[in-house]
C-alpha cells in the first residue's frame, strides 16, 4: 500500500493528526487540507486513492464537497462525522460516499475499513472479463466499464463492484450480507441501508440510459439480476 495516497479533509488539528497517523500506519502517503475548496482542488490535481471527509467544514460543507469530489474522482470516500443520524448517513451515501464513520472513531476500526476497501475484487477476480447481461447492458470487469446500448455509464467503485457481483451471479438471489462480504470484504460494513443506498444510486444511473429493469428486489433477502425478463424494482 506504499504507493497509495490518502487525503485527510479535516478542520480540527488534533483529529487531522490522528487520522494522518492512522492512515500512515496502514502504509498510505497522507496529505491534509482543512476545507472543502482545498480538497476539491487537491483531488483534481493528485487523484488520491482515498479521501476521509469531515462534514462540519468551514465554507463549503462536507456534503457538497463529497458531491464535487465524486464528480471528478473515483477515489474511495469515507465520511467521518459526529452526526449519528440515519438521515445524515443516507445523504452522504447518496452524494457518493463509500462509507460513513461516526466520531469519535476507533483508529483500529478505521484501518480495518480502509484495508477492506483496498482488498475489494479487482482485475482477474472473475473468469470472464466482459459480460453481456442482456437488454444492452455490458460489464467489463477488466477495464471496469459499464455500457448500456453502447453508452458508458459512470459508476462509483462501490456501485461497479455491486453490479459486477450481481452480473456474475445472474439469476441467483444475492443476500445483502453476501454483498457486504463480497464487495466490502469486511464484517464492519453491516448496515443494510448502506447496500440499499448504493443499489438505489446504481439503479438510477442505469435508468438514465434505459427503461429496462435488470435488478429485482427480493424482499427481506437481497437482490437478483435478471437479464432476460423485465424485473420490478
C-alpha positions, -999 to +999 in steps of 0.1 A: +000+000+000+031+023+000+022+038-034-014+047-023-022+083-014-048+094+011-062+129+016-075+139+050-101+167+049-105+179+085-105+213+101-097+201+137-059+198+140-060+171+166-084+149+146-064+156+114-032+145+132-048+113+145-062+104+111-029+111+094-011+088+119-038+061+115-036+061+077+002+063+076+003+032+098-018+015+071+010+023+047-005+053+029+011+085+019-011+112+036-019+148+027-041+171+048-063+200+039-087+219+062-116+229+040-138+217+011-125+241-016-089+230-009-100+193-010-116+197-044-085+214-058-061+189-045-082+159-056-084+173-091-046+176-092-034+145-073-063+120-078-057+102-044-069+067-038-088+076-006-103+107+010-115+110+046-140+138+048-154+157+077-189+171+073-185+202+095-161+220+073-157+258+071-170+273+039-182+245+016-197+219+038-187+182+037-218+170+019-213+195-010-176+186-010-185+149-013-207+156-044-179+176-060-152+151-053-173+123-067-178+142-099-141+144-105-127+112-089-134+075-084-114+075-051-129+059-021-146+085+001-150+078+039-171+104+057-162+109+094-187+129+114-200+134+148-235+132+134-251+098+140-285+102+124-297+079+097-306+109+075-270+122+075-257+088+066-281+083+038-274+118+024-237+111+023-240+078+007-264+093-019-238+120-025-212+093-034-195+084-002-184+047+002-185+046+039-196+066+070-178+065+103-191+082+134-168+103+156-151+096+180-138+068+158-116+038+166-083+040+147-082+002+146-117+001+131-109+028+106-077+009+095-099-023+091-124-004+070-098+011+047-080-022+044-113-038+034-118-012+007-084-019-008-090-056-008-121-054-029-122-075-061-101-061-089-089-073-123-090-110-128-114-118-100-140-132-124-135-158-151-149-137-178-138-101-182-167-089-204-203-100-197-234-093-218-262-090-192-289-086-219-311-057-230-280-037-240-261-039-206-225-049-208-200-051-179-162-052-185-145-062-152-110-058-166-115-023-179-140-016-152-165-002-177-203-004-179-222+004-211-259+004-220-266+003-257-230+014-262-233+045-239-209+045-210-225+046-175-204+064-149-204+044-117-185+048-084-162+019-074-187+006-050-216+007-075-195-010-101-185-038-077-221-044-066-232-046-102-203-070-111-213-093-083-249-094-095-240-099-131-217-128-124-244-144-103-272-136-127-304-154-119-294-160-082-307-142-052-277-124-036-283-115+001-273-081+014-249-098+038-233-116+008-228-083-010-212-069+021-188-098+023-180-098-014-178-061-021-165-047+012-148-079+024-155-069+059-179-075+088-176-039+097-199-027+070-230-044+082-257-017+078-281-029+051-291+007+045-256+013+030-262-015+005-297-003-003-285+033-009-257+023-032-282+000-050-306+029-054-278+050-070-268+022-093-304+017-105-309+054-110-278+057-132-289+026-153-324+042-158-308+073-173-298+051-202-327+025-204-362+018-191-352-019-186-352-030-150-323-055-146-323-057-109-351-072-088-355-067-051-362-099-032-379-086-001-363-095+032-333-111+015-314-091-011-313-087-049-313-107-081-302-096-116-325-110-142-310-104-177-340-120-195-373-106-183-380-071-171-379-070-133-399-049-109-378-026-087 
